[in-house]
Amino acid sequence: MIEEHYTGNGQVMLLAGGGKIYTDIAARFVASERSLEDIAASPYSRKIVQNIISSGHRAALEFDYFIFGVAGYSRVTETQLVRKRLASYLIKSGRAELGGKRRFSVVYPEKVADFRARLTLPDGHEAMLSGRDLAELSRQWYDAGLGAGLPEEDLRYMKPQATEFKAIIGMNAHALIDWFSIRCCRNAQHEIRDLAWKMLRLCRKAAPDLFAGAGPNCVQLGYCPEGDRQNASCRGRVPTKAQALAILREHGGCTGAPLEELEDGRD
């Protein structure tokens, strides 16, 4: 049988990052005439880090690095994840064995697993099959191929997008803040949004000064840059860029929904 997991239950662990903050040292280095030894020995300055983040000059953030362990997510999310170029990925081979047994583990939304449709088979017969049935048939076909001596590097072409992936992910703080701005948004696909929020919570806990203002674009910018594509649940609550500019012209200020509401979906 397949090993079945549902989206939203993925696991994320922070393996390294936080503690000593190097953004502070990097920022001092470019702005001070003191020796490097003196700069490195200086006490940590939260104000310097906050100024770097608020100013938008974020190059110094690239000297703080974070490493995550990820499991329980689908290949759908893996594909979206690796679109972020400023990151390092070590993805576990799908051919690895566990306890002498090959794993055929899938991750998909429960409604997709349960959905049944009438399909016409190549021999003309019809069958009512669920998403779970299709995953199980894929597993049986895969095992049959292994039994026939076909190499796994060829058989895996037919594995479903729901196949689970496990990875080690490394990003610097600048790349993470940029990634959170897109993937924490309500317009992001729900599984990668789940991954992004879990990573952000770990980052806030490990390095609160670096990630206090991190989150979707609307949190960082004060308005939604999605325009006509703004998520329906945000309309009327988070101003678009055009609405924010109108507010600034009329009142000299801009308002937005609290970060907690954006995270958990409260109205």
C-alpha positions, 0 to 999 in steps of 0.5 A: 500500500502507499504511504499517504500524507495530506498537505498541510502536515509537512515538517520543517526543522531549523538546523542552523541559523540565528544566535550571533547575528552577522548582519550587524558586523557586515553593516559596521564594516562598510560604514566604519573606519575602525579596524575589523578586529574592533568591529568584530569585538563590538557589542551587538546593535539591534538598532543597526540591524533595524536600520538596515532592514527599514532602509531597504539596503539589505546586502548585509543580510546575506551574511546570516545563513539559515538551514532547514530540514523539510519532509512531508511535502509533495513534488508540486511544492518542490518544483515551486521551491527551487524556482528561488535561485538564491538558495542551496538544495540537497534533495533526498533521492527518490530511489533510497530505501528505508529498512530494506523497503522502498517507500512509495509515499505521497502527499496530496489534499484530502479532497483530491485523494477522495475525489472519484471519477468514472474513467475509461480504461484502454481496453474500453472498460470503465471504472470509478477511481479516486485519487487514492486509487490512482496513487495505488495503481502507480505504486503497483506499476512501479513495483512491477517494473522493479520486479521486471528489472527496469532501472528506477531512474527510468521508472520514476518518470511515471511517479506522480507529482504527489510523491513526497520529497525530503530536502535540506534547504539553505538561504541567507536572510535577504533571500528568505525575506524576499521568498517570504514576501511571495510565498506567504501571500494568500495567492501562493499555492496552499502547500508552499504557503504552509511551508513558508509560514512554518519557516518564517515562524522558526526564523522569527524565533531564532532571529527576531531582529532580522525577521520581525517585519518579514511576511507577505508583500503587503506586510513589507510594503504596506500595500498589496502589489497584486493589483487585479489579482489580489486575493478575494479574502484581502479585498477591502482589508488590504489596500492595493498599490493604487488605493495606497497611493490615493490614501497617501495623496489624501491623508499622507498615510497608509493602513493594512491588515495586522500580520496575525490576520494575514497569517491565519486567515481571520476576517 
